[in-house]
Amino acid sequence: MSTPEQHTLTKVVVIGGGYAGTLAANHLRLRADIDITVLNPRPEFVERVRLHQFAAGTREATVDYGTLLGDGVRLVVDSAARIDTTTRTVRLASGRALDYDYAIYAVGSTGAIPSSVPGAAEFAFGIAEFEAAQRLRARLEELPLEAPITVVGGGLTGIETAAELAEQGRAVTLVCGRALAPSFGAPARRAMATWLSRHRVEVLEDDVVDEVRPDTVVLTEGGVRASALTIWAGGFGVPRLAAASGLRTDALGRLLTDETLTSVDDDRIVATGDAAAPSGRPLRMSCYAAGPLGAQAADTVLSRIAGTEPAVISLAFSGACVSLGRSAAIRQVARKDDTAVNLYVGGRMGAAIKELTCNFAVKRIRREARRPGSLIWVKGGPRPGQPYGAELPNR
């Protein structure tokens, strides 16, 4: 039988246990009268920033939730099939349902292998999700070292994957589609190209994969090339849960919200991380943004419970990191609007910064589990369509 105290608890279901969702759940513990449930399809936390390492066999990429979630946060291992906003329940794939007073939509992003490219869905391997990385790792273990590998995508995921495999002595071609690392400045891109060339990665800029076959790829400019393994790292999608639940989304499927991360359709649903589109102007999908966005979403829920007005987004990027194997990386410096400047840190120092950044992503979740509210970030003026202000750990 329920006690009177239990009836006073506000139920919050966090849909998704990634970087944003896990931190949001821990941050909600600022109030003791909240019943917090994290819903996640996997029993372990996945460090997505390390999936290229996991696929290459150089590092594992999962963490026990028992070390990340604060006391009182309950983990339910299942998938959300639909959010019923009328009854305030999350319908699960198992047939069960979770009641909520507020839901934090933190479903993250997924890999996107386009159906428009013949053979890609059948023969290419993804890398953006844990299960895809598991399949890729198993295939790499079967593959001779000299077998030709094609990595599709000149963004950070594609570059990190190509570099990780090239450092092992594998024969890698990187098909960029357009420019190599287009979001980086020219000096950083030159340094990156030099490292890839030194490690015998053939970089094809301004070329596109038109078809994927079991042992070849067909390129727009380069004809047919041998490819014993094709890895697709050409972009991200998002789960379709919001649209399936009758909530408005942007063209990619991210939940449309206002600047407090509240759904434009239902003020009991707050979005965070890669699957949020505040004012239809989403922030760059990144682990960097996930932590402060998770805290922001939790603060919005806390404000609504308290009957106060939630704050608007106040966040910026200061740059981005891309690893080049285990001993080098590029740390690109950027302005507050996330545009690159002609300044970067490379080599071993860049690798140290990259590793520090990856470790911090998990450490800040653990810190929030021990001390809710332990993260702050610098705030600025109204968001002009791009984020601003740098996140700082509370010392």
Secondary structure by P-SEA (a helix, b strand, c coil): ccccccccbbbbbbccccaaaaaaaaaaccccccbbbbbbcccccccccaaaaaaaccccccccccccccccbbbbccccccccccccbbbccccbbbbbcbbbbcbbbbbbbccccccccccccccccaaaaaaaaaaaaacccccbbbbccccaaaaaaaaaaaaaccbbbbbccccccccccaaaaaaaaaaaaaaccccccccccccccccbbbbccccbbbbcbbbbccbbbbbcccccccccccccccccccccccccccccccccccccccccccccccccaaaaaaaaaaaaaaaaaacbbbbcbbbbbccccccccccbbbbccccccccccccccccaaaaaaaaaaaaaaaaaaaaaaaccccbbbbbbcccccbbbbbbbccc
